Amino acid sequence: MNAEIIDRRGNLRLVLDPERVFPGLIVQGDTLVSLLEDLEEENPEGFATQTVREWIGLYEEMMKDAGSDLPYVR
C-alpha cells in the first residue's frame, strides 16, 4: 500500500494515504520550522503555536527513528 501524490505546488504535496478517505497535505520540515518561528513571535502560547510545536516534535522523532538528518539546525 503506497501513498499517492495527487498534486504538487511549491513545497507542498497533496497525498492520499490508502488507509484514509481524504488526502493530507505534506509540508516540508524546514517550512514547518519557519512557520513556528513566525508564530512564536506573534503569539508564543497560542493554540496554533503549540500545535506546530507538537507537530515538529513528532516530525523530529520520526526522522530520528528513520535514521534521517533534519533539514534544519535545532
C-alpha positions in Angstrom: 0.0 0.0 0.0 1.7 3.1 -1.2 0.6 6.7 -0.8 -0.4 8.5 -3.9 0.7 12.0 -4.7 -2.3 13.8 -6.1 -0.8 17.2 -6.7 2.4 19.3 -6.1 2.6 23.0 -5.6 5.8 24.6 -4.4 7.0 22.8 -1.2 3.5 21.2 -0.6 2.2 17.8 -1.7 -1.4 16.6 -1.6 -1.1 12.9 -0.8 -3.7 10.2 -0.4 -2.9 7.5 2.2 -4.6 4.3 1.2 -5.8 3.9 4.8 -7.6 7.3 4.8 -10.6 8.6 2.9 -9.4 12.1 2.3 -5.9 13.2 1.2 -3.5 15.0 3.5 -1.1 17.9 3.0 2.6 17.3 3.3 4.6 20.3 4.5 8.4 20.2 4.4 10.1 20.2 7.8 12.1 23.3 7.2 9.0 25.1 6.1 7.2 24.0 9.3 10.1 25.3 11.4 9.9 28.7 9.7 6.2 28.8 10.4 6.8 28.1 14.0 9.4 30.9 14.3 6.8 33.3 12.9 4.1 32.0 15.2 6.3 32.3 18.3 6.9 36.0 17.5 3.2 36.7 17.2 1.6 34.5 19.9 4.1 32.2 21.8 1.4 30.5 23.8 -1.4 30.4 21.2 -3.1 27.2 20.0 -1.5 27.3 16.6 2.0 27.8 18.0 1.5 24.9 20.4 0.1 22.7 17.7 3.0 23.4 15.3 5.5 22.7 18.2 3.9 19.3 18.7 4.0 18.5 15.0 7.7 19.5 14.9 8.4 17.2 17.9 6.7 14.3 16.2 8.5 15.1 12.9 11.8 15.1 14.7 11.0 11.8 16.5 10.1 10.2 13.2 13.2 11.5 11.4 15.4 10.1 14.2 13.6 6.7 14.1 14.1 6.6 10.3 17.8 7.5 10.8 17.4 10.7 8.8 19.0 14.1 9.4 16.9 17.1 10.0 16.8 19.7 7.2 17.5 22.4 9.8 19.6 23.0 12.9 17.9 22.8 16.3 
